[in-house]
Each structure stands twice: as C-alpha cells, then as structure tokens.
C-alpha cells in the first residue's frame, strides 16, 4: 500500500470514530427528552408498570390537563416569562453599556475594576445568597420599608427580588467587553470627527455591530432565569408569584411523585426555550463567525 492510501485510510478511520462519538453523544442527549415526551402521554398505571418502555401503548392527554388543574401553571409560566424578559432586557442593556466602557473608554482604576468583576465570577452563588437576601429585605423605601430599611419586607416576595440580583452579571460585562474590544477603533474616531457624543457612538456605531453577541447573551440570560429554582424558592412566598420551576416541584410529594403531569409540565416548560433558540440560532452562528473573523 502506498503512503497516500495509508493516509486516506487513517483519515477515514478518524472520520468514522468522530461520527460514532457524535452519534453516541446525540443519543445520550436526545433519548432522555424523548422519554420525557412519551411519558407525558402515558397513563399513571403504564408509567409505573413499564417506565422504560419508550412508546406508550395508549396515548392520553389527561396529564396535560392535570398540569393546569392541579396548579395554576398558566400563571406560573407568565411569572417566569416576566422575570426572564425583564432579566434579558436589564442584563443585555447594562452589560452592553459596561462592556463598551471597559473596552473603549479610559477612566480611573479601569483595570482593577474589571479584575474585580472577573473575580466575582469565581464566587459560588450559594455563598452570596444570604447577603443578597438581607440586602433585598432591607432595601429602603420598598415593600413597606422606611428610609432606613426597616418596617417592611423590601423586595422579598416580589418578582423584582428574583430579577435584580442578576440584572447585570459579570459574565455579561466580560462577554460584551470582548466583542466591543474586537471592533476597529477607527469607527469611533470618524464619529468623533463628525461631532458625535460618546453615547451616540455607542448606540449608533458599535451597538448595531454586536447584535449577534447580544442575541447569544439574551438566550443565555433567558435560559438562566427560566430554569432558576433555588433563588425563587427562597425569595417568593405567595402562591400566585411562583415560577414555572416551582410549579413543577409541586408534583413531587413527600413519599411519591406524580410522573405524568410532571413530565407534561416539563415539556410545556421546555417549549419557550426551544422556540427562542430556533428563532435566534442564526444570530448565534453569526456571533461565532464574527468572532472567528475578527480574532
């Protein structure tokens, strides 16, 4: 066999191994979702009798109706949508502003300040939960509190109490700073020559160029707020303010789990994230291509 033939055989072997690995990972990823989907159409008896059987013998829609009759699932979805949408708006807006400032502006202690922001990404969220709860509870002039933060509950048991701690994150600032830093500075110089203000340069010159990055950040933020469970569980007390993840938890009791409605609710809770990803996947690809071209 010639060297070229051996080289082609080696490449074919690598390609086959790659496709086998990708297929294996795909199966591990898709099969649990398919099991959840098919289980949502099974009766309670069929679920307990043969839980590993993928296809249900008899389809039933009762699990989906039980989701809305057992808990106010529609209101839970609305609460989660409000939290996620407001969180996306604040995180993308403030993250873009701060990222532009760290990438394009010169100010005192710029380097140390950015280093502090990066250091906060290394702190586990569980460590900051108690201080954050105390700050939200003692927030002045909110939730019945006086100017000293006493007498009321602040942002506790409020949807704002879920949104504000993540209104602008260090990851958003870091991500947008990297994208703004990759853009050419001659664009800003030309705008300054024309008399544009710094905010006008940010809004009209640079911001339209980083829409792919904002789309990726929006998807990440939406998914984080939508799937959040522990923090809403701590902050929210009223049943009419619970999120979709807290609503799903009500199907798990002390000694048993109502798997049918739980799986149906999980499918319903997954649909918004899937739809957003499908609609924004073009922006994600553009963001990856943009990064590869400018780096």
Secondary structure, DSSP 8 states (H G I E B T S, - for coil): --HHHHHHHHHHHHHHHHHHHHHHHHHHHHHHHHHHHHHTTS-HHHHHH-TT-SS-SS---HHHHHHHHHS-HHHHHHHHHHHHHHHHHHHHHHHHHHHHHHHH---TTHHHHHHHHHHHTTS-HHHHHHHHHHHHHT-TTSTT--TTS-SS-TTTTSHHHHHGGGSS-HHHHHHHHHHHHHS-THHHHHHHHTT--HHHIIIIIIGGGGHHHHHHHHHHHHHHHHH--HHHHHH--SGGG--HHHHHHTTB-SS-B-HHHHHHHHHHHHHHHHHHHHHHHHHHHHHHHHHHHH-
